[in-house]
């Protein structure tokens, strides 16, 4: 497996990173993946219900963070493409070592995206 940079420096985002709000993320998710938009709505309603039942904002914060990561991963076409390649590499790895290398790169990618979302 070749090691490639996490994001090509020439890869431009499709749009700026939206704020971590329900409405901004909803618009971003819809523009990236319509099937994911359905999951977004389902998870939003579940998180909202849990927040109401537990009288806690944690479910909503977790929901917003999770979808922020989704958007951050996919708003750069090269980053999204690399994630798909790595997922396939893990699924089709001929050895455990190859699977671990691809998984480690996915972890590195997620760490970078989490820092972006937290900024």
Secondary structure, 3 states (H helix, E strand, C coil): CCCCCCCCCCCCECCCCCCCCHHHHHHHHHHHCHHHHHHHHHHHHHHHHHHHHHCCCHHHHHHHHHHHHHHHHHCEHHHHHHHHHHHHHHHCCCCHHHHHHHHHHHHHHHHHHHHHHHC
